[in-house]
């Protein structure tokens, strides 16, 4: 049986630590370029309509565009 997760209050340090560790491991793995190419192929390939639909759905629930996106 799965262990019940302790409530850590505002933010989950355990999950954040696990995410940061996995992200760092992936970045150092040398697979970033390969995964970027696969993502580009998905965007340019037959998955494009599904990805566009998912993006529209996500944006429809957003409060607005992040100002950092348009900053240069």
KERO-101697 format. One line per field, with one value per residue (C-alpha): residue number from 1; z, y negated, x negated. Coordinates in nm, 2 decimals. Last residue first. Layout:
N
num <- [NUM,...];
c3 <- [Z,...];
c2 <- [Y,...];
c1 <- [X,...];
END
This chain:
72
num <- [72,71,70,69,68,67,66,65,64,63,62,61,60,59,58,57,56,55,54,53,52,51,50,49,48,47,46,45,44,43,42,41,40,39,38,37,36,35,34,33,32,31,30,29,28,27,26,25,24,23,22,21,20,19,18,17,16,15,14,13,12,11,10,9,8,7,6,5,4,3,2,1];
c3 <- [-2.49,-2.30,-2.48,-2.29,-1.96,-1.96,-1.92,-2.16,-1.99,-1.73,-1.87,-1.92,-2.29,-2.33,-2.22,-2.46,-2.75,-2.67,-2.66,-3.00,-3.15,-3.02,-3.16,-3.50,-3.51,-3.43,-3.80,-3.82,-3.77,-3.40,-3.35,-3.55,-3.33,-3.02,-3.15,-3.24,-2.89,-2.74,-2.93,-2.84,-2.46,-2.45,-2.34,-1.99,-1.80,-1.87,-1.78,-1.44,-1.37,-1.44,-1.23,-0.93,-0.97,-0.99,-0.69,-0.49,-0.59,-0.49,-0.15,-0.10,-0.17,-0.16,0.11,0.37,0.36,0.40,0.46,0.18,0.27,0.20,-0.09,0.00];
c2 <- [-4.07,-4.07,-3.93,-3.60,-3.76,-3.93,-3.59,-3.59,-3.61,-3.46,-3.12,-2.87,-2.93,-2.92,-2.56,-2.46,-2.65,-2.47,-2.13,-2.20,-2.31,-1.99,-1.77,-1.95,-1.93,-1.56,-1.47,-1.65,-1.99,-2.01,-1.64,-1.68,-1.98,-1.78,-1.49,-1.73,-1.89,-1.54,-1.45,-1.79,-1.74,-1.38,-1.47,-1.33,-1.65,-1.82,-1.50,-1.47,-1.83,-1.80,-1.48,-1.65,-1.96,-1.75,-1.54,-1.85,-2.03,-1.72,-1.70,-2.08,-2.08,-2.44,-2.60,-2.33,-2.01,-1.77,-1.43,-1.18,-0.86,-0.56,-0.35,0.00];
c1 <- [-1.30,-0.97,-0.67,-0.67,-0.75,-0.41,-0.25,0.05,0.39,0.62,0.57,0.85,0.88,0.50,0.50,0.77,0.61,0.27,0.44,0.61,0.28,0.12,0.39,0.38,-0.01,-0.03,-0.07,-0.40,-0.55,-0.48,-0.56,-0.89,-0.98,-0.92,-1.14,-1.42,-1.40,-1.41,-1.73,-1.89,-1.81,-1.95,-2.30,-2.23,-2.33,-2.00,-1.81,-1.99,-1.93,-1.56,-1.53,-1.70,-1.49,-1.17,-1.25,-1.34,-1.02,-0.82,-0.98,-0.95,-0.58,-0.45,-0.25,-0.19,-0.40,-0.11,-0.26,-0.21,-0.03,-0.25,-0.13,0.00];
END
